[in-house]
Amino acid sequence: MDESTRSHTHGIIEHVFEDVADGELIDVMGEATRDESTAIAQRLAAVAQLYVRRSGELADCEWWCADACDAVAAEVSAVQNISHAHAVGQVQFACALWHRLPRVAREFARG
């Protein structure tokens, strides 16, 4: 992005909330945070469900060097453009959240 595009974009961002009262800005932040939580929860639920599905498919592959977590992490890392290590952590977190802490997961999904 060249300097003129950056300054133009910066100018637009400065004016997005120009006519919005402070209280409304707080409401916008709260709503955006809830929307973000809901989206993250949806992504993690999909990761956990993919793990459940792949675990069943890979059950007969006990002598493989990779396990279901590794296999799912490979797919997660590819689709989200993140490192394999980051994806493994996401798979583990998603499974813990959705299978060990389902009430927390439901609240998270509500935003």
N, C-alpha and C positions, 0 to 999 in steps of 0.2 A: 504494500500500500504506500503510495507516495505521500509527500507532506501535505499537498492540497486536499487529498482525499481524507487523510487523518484529521486535519483541522475542520473540514466540512462535517465529518462524522461527529467529532467532538462537539461542534456547535449544535448539532441536532440533539445530541444527548443532553446538553445543557438546558435545552428548551422543552424537553418532553414533559417535565413536571412544573413548568413555569407558572401555570395558573392553578396549581393544586395546593390546597391548604395543608399545613403541617399534619393535622390529624388524619387527613386523607392519605398522606404519604405513609403514615404508620399503618393504616388499613391495607394499603397496597403491599407493603412489606410483609405483613402477616399473611395475607392471601397468597402471595407468591411463595412464601415459606411452606404453607400448607400444600400448595400445588406441587412444589418441588419434593416434599416428603412423599406425597402420593405417587409421583412418578418414580422415585427411587424405590419405594416399596413394591411397585408393580414390576420393576426391573428385577429386583431381588427375588420376588415370587416366581418369576419366569426362570431364573437361574436355578432356584431350588427344585422346581418342577422338572426342568431338564435333567438335573442330577438324579432325581427319582427314576425317570424314564431310562436314562443311560445305565444306571446301576442294574436295573433288571436285564437290559440287553447284554451287559458285559459280565453277568454273573458267572458264566461258564469260562471266562478268560482269567482264571485265578493265577495262571503262571505268566501272565504278561508283566512286563516291566512297568507299565503304567496302570493306574487304577481309574475308577470312574471319575474321581475328582480331577485327575490329570486330563482325562478325555474331555470332560465338560469345560474345564479351564481353557483347553485349546480352542474350543468353539467360542467361548465367551471372549477370550482375548482377541480373536480374529474379528468378531462382529463389533466389539467396542473399541478396537484399536488401542488396547492396553497391553502391558507386558504379561507374560504367562504367570509370573509370580503374583502380580496384582490380581489376576483372574482367579488364581488358586485361593487367595485370601477372600475374594468376593464369593466364591462357591462355598467356602467354609462358613463365612458369615451368614450367607443366605440360608444355608441348611440349618445352622444353629437358630437363626431367627424364626424360620417358618416351621421347624420341627420340634425344637426344644422350648421356644418362647412364643407360642402361637397367639397368645393374648396381646403381647407386645407388638407382634407383627400386624395384628388387626388394627390396633391403635395407630401404628405407623402408617398403615394404608389409608386410614381416614384423614391423615394430614394433621 
